[in-house]
């Protein structure tokens, strides 16, 4: 599906706790399905409650119980559950995509038994990049994406969108997505074996065993993915990071200088921080501005969510963990733009640069990931490499395909 044909549609809000999670039609069109995942909240995790204006009543960000946001910094409530959304790409007519691919790049269309990819979006974002999904499925992979709790399809409280007190709050929903993906791959392997279309027989010894997947993350999702792979190495075979937020602008010195913020967040975690609110990244990707993509403003606000002290503390703690060295055992691919433009005034050169993060700091921090790390710097790329202009993202896909041939095929 091309960027100009994407339609935001209606977000499915069914409650999977009424029964087993089921696939439903997704806002991206007939080739996509989604399901809600409800998982128990992490012990000591925070999910604040916001007071909605106008009609009154309260809304809970991913959970029940707790106190209101009081406008003075608040204190997060203890959630009982989180709701995330798993999306999959299951093409109705898989041969159409392969026809346009160079012969050297063609593989068999995904039948559900190929390596599985799980994509995690960045902060204040959601999955909408159909080109990325189609790239993987046309190369024989099965593709899934996860809208994390209180993001995108899972957004319950825009005021408190994206808030977590610890990035470990996302662990359970990623683990739940992994379990569903693993079960679907096993079911597809059984079906292919029974119909005689599989290249090898299905082994009952493999029944019920979790299949490692290829984990991919963008920006904050890249930071989350790196730490999840570190904590669950047996469940991740390969790691792909697209402009991962591995380091704060300014590096370790800024993290050390932020210690007063960390202390303040202990008492006022929901305090809004005064940070520049710019829409430069949104301008570069949205077809309502200079980009090519249909980006739903309700699911991906142009100015992003408010930055709160407790969330910033969680980011700094995660980045400190990365700085200490993760020693990831799996092959890692990192894709970055070749330059950043972080100025306060818009100019058209920002359509060919990362306007969100300092790519030099990120490039240096990749050395802390593990011993098998490939770094690709891409001229003209945006913060999300695969949302860049067509010639640039084509370069990114060529490099991604080369890495997959070397490490996965």
N, C-alpha and C positions, 0 to 999 in steps of 0.2 A: 504494500500500500504506500503510495507516494505521500509526502508531507501535506500537499494541498488538499488531499482527499480525506484526511482524518477528521472525524466528527466527535466532539466530546460526549454527546448523547447523555444518557442518564446513568448515574452511578448506582449499582446494585447494593442495597442496604439490608439484604436478608440476614437473619440471625441464625448462624449455623449451630447454635446451642440447642435449637429445636430438633436437631437430628445430625446425622453425619454430614460433613461439608460436601457440597455439591457444586459442580461446574455450572455456571450460568453465562449467558451472552455478555460480552464485554463492550465497553464504549468504543473500542478501537475497530470494531467491525466483525463480520462473520468468521474470520480466521482466528479470532481471539476469544478465549473464555476466561472467566475469573471466579474465584471462590473466596469467601471470608474465612479467616482462621481466627478462632478465639482461643487464647492460651492463658494460663495462669500468670499473674504478674510475679515478677521476681520479688523475693522477700526483701523488704526495706526499699523497694522501688517506689518512685513517686509518680502519681498521675493526678494533677491538680484539677479542681472543679472550678469552672468559670460561671459567673452569673450572666445570663443572657439578658440583653436589654429589651425594652419594649413589652413583649408579651409576658415577661417574667419567667420564673422557673429556672432550673439550673441544668447545665450540661456537663457530662463527665468525659474527660479525655481518656478513653480507653479503659475505664474501670469504675467501680462503685465505691462509695464511702469516702470520707475525708472532709476537709474544710474548704471554704470558698477562697477564691483569689480576692484579696482585699485591696488591691491597688497600691499597697505599700511594700510590696516584695513578697508577701504571702508565705505560705509554707505548703509544699506539696502533700497531697493526701496519699495514703497507701491504697493503691488500686487493687482490685481483686482479679481483674483480667485485662488483657489487651486485645484489640481487634486489628488484624492486619489483612491484606488482600493479596492472594497469589494469582498471578496472570500467566496464562500459557499461550503459545502460538501453535496452533494446529491447523495448518493450511488445508483448505478444501480442495485446492487444485495445485499441488506442489510442483507440477511440471512447468507451470508458467514461469516461475522464478528462474529455474535452471536454464531456460532457453536463452536468456540474455547474458549468461555467464560465459567467460572465456573457457575454451575446452580444457585448458590446464587446471582450471579451478573447480571443475564440476565434480560432484560426488553424488552418491545416491541420496534422494530426498529422505528426510527423517521419517522413519517408520515407528519411532518411539523407543527403539533399542540403541540408538546412538548415544554418545556421551551427552550428559545433561548439563546445561548451563543455567545458573541462577544469577540473575542480575539484581543488584541493589542500588537504588537511585540515591541522589544526594539530598542534602537538607533542604527543606521547603520545596520539595519536588515530587514527582511521581513518574511512573513508567509510561512513555508515549512514543518512544523511538521505534516505530515499526520497521525501519530500515535495518536496525541492529538485529531484531528478531529474525527478519527474513534472511539476513546474511547467514546466521547460524543454521537455521533449518535448511537452507539451500545447500549447505555444506555437510548435511547429514547429522547435525546435532539436534537434540530436543531443547527447546528454549522456554524458560520460565523467568518471570520477574516478580519481585515482591514489593508492594507498596507498604512500607512500614507503618506501625500504628501511629495514628494522628498525622498522617501524610496522605495526600492524594485521595485515592479511592477510600482510604481508611480514615479520612479527616473527620473528626467529631467535634473539634473545638478550634476554629480558626484563630481565636485569640491566643490560645495556648498551643498552637500547632508546633509540632516538632519537639516539644519539651520532654526531656528525660534528665534524670539526675545522674545517670550512669549509662554509658553505652551498652553495658551488659543487660540493660532492660530489653534490648532487641534479641537477645540470645534465643529465647524460647520460640519466638515466631519464626526465626530462621531455621531452627531445629525442626519445627513443625512442617515448614515448607520442604525441608530436606526429606523428611519421612514420607510425605506424599509423593514427591518426585521419585524417590527410590522405589516405592510401591508401584508406581505407574511404569517405570522402566522394567521392573520384574514382570508385571502383567504383560507388557508388550513382548518381552523375550519369550514368555510361555506361549503367547498366541502365535508368534512367528515360528516357533519350534513345532507347534501342532499343525500349522498349515504347510510346513515344509519350506517356508520362505527364509528361514534363518540360515546363516552360514555355518553355524555350529549348534549342536543339540543343547537344550536347556538342562542344566544340572540341578537336580533337586537339592544338592548340597549348598547351592547358592540361594535357595529360597529363604526369604526373611532376613537376608544379610543386607545391611545398608550399602548402597552403591556410592562411592565417592563421586562428587560432582565438580564441575568447573565453576568456581565462584568468581563473580565479576562485580565490581563496585565502582561508582563514580563519586568523586569529591568526598563528602562526609561518608557516603556509602562505601567508598574505598577504604577509609579508616576503619569503619565497622567491619568490613569484609576481612581486612588484614588481621584484626584482632580475633575475629571469629575463627579464622583459619589457624591462628596461633593456639587457640584454646581447644579446637576440634580438628587436629591435623589429620586424623584418620578418615574424616568425612569430606575432605577437600583434596582433589587430585592435582589441580592447577589453579592458580590465582591470577586474575587479570584486573589491573587497577587503572582506571581512566581518570587522570588528574586527581589522585587521592590526596586528601587533606592530612598528610602525615606530619606536617610541621606548621606552626603558626608563623605568620609573617614576622620576620625579625629573628626567628630561631630561638635557641635556648635562652638567650639573654632576656627576651620578651617573656618567656615562660616564667623565668625567675622573678622578673619585675611584677608579674601578675599575682604573686602570692597574697597581697592584700585583698585582691578580688576573691581568691579562693576562701579566705577567712570570712569575708563579707557574705559569700554565698551560703555559708553554714547557717546564717541567721535570716537572710533575705534571699532565698534561692530564686524567687519569682520576680525579683526586681528587674525592670527593663533597663538594659544598658544603652548608653548614648553612643551609637555607632552610626556612621554614614548610611543613609537609606537610599541606595542608588538602584536604578533599573537597567544598568548597562548590559548585564548578562542577558536579561530578558529581551532587550532590544535586538541583541545579536541572534537570538534563536526564533523569536516569534514572527509569524508572517504578518502580524498586525503592525510590526515595525520594519526591521531590515532582514529578518530571518525567513526561513522556509517552512516553519513548523506550526501546526495548529496547537497552541498551548492554552489549555483551559485556565483562565485567571483564577477561578475558584479553587482549582487543585494545585496550581503553581502561581502564587501571587507575584506580580511583577517586582515588588520590593521585598519579597521574602517575609518570613515570620519575624516577629519581634525577637531580639536576642536577649535572653534572660541569664542572670548571673549563675544560677545552678547549672544550666545547660553549658555555659562557657567553661565552668569548672570541670564538667564531664569531658569536654573536648580536650582541655589541657592535660587532664589526667591520662587520657588515652594516648595523646601524643607523647607524653613522658614515657609511657610504657613502650611505645615504638622506639623512642630514642635509646632506650636501654638495650635494644636488640631483640628481635623476635626469633631469629634462627629458624625461619620457616623451612620445612623439609621439601616442600613442593616447588616446582618451577614457577616463577613469577614474571609476568609481563607488566611493565608500567608504561603508559602512554601519556605524554605531556605535549603541550604547545612549546614551541621553541622560544617564546618570549611572553612576558606579562606587561600589561599596561594598566596600572592601578591608580591613575590620576583622577582628580575630582571633577574634571570637565570632559564631556563626551567629545570624541573625534572619531572619524571614520576608520582610523587605523585599529580601533578597538574591535572591528569586525574580523580582524586577523590575529587576535592575541587572546590570552587568558586575562580577563578583567576581574577575576575573583581572587586568585591565589598567586603567590610568588613562586613561579616554576623553578627558579634556581634553588630555593630552599627545599622544594619537593625533590628535585633531582639528587641533591646531596643526601637527603634523608632516606632515599631508596637503599642506600648502603646498609641500613639497619634492618632490612627485611629478612635477608637470608643470603645463602651462598650461590644461589642460581637465580639471578635477577637480570632480566633484559630490559633496558631502558630505551625507548623510542621517543625522540624529540621531533615534532612535526611542524614544519613551517606553515604559518598561517592558520593554525588550529585555534579554535575557541576553547573555553574552559571544558566543555564537553566535546571531545575530539570528534565524535560521530554525529554531532549536530552542526559541524562546520559546513562551509560552502562545498558544493559537490566535488570539485577537484581535490580539495584538501581532505575531505572525509574518504574519498576514494583511495588516497595515499594511505590514510590510516587503516582502511580495510585491507589493503595490500600487505601492510606490515603485520597486521593481526593474522591474516591467512598464512603468511610465511612462518610466523611463530607457532601457529597451530600445527602446521605440517611438520615442523621440527620436533615439537614436544608432545603432541597428542596423537597424530595420525600413526 
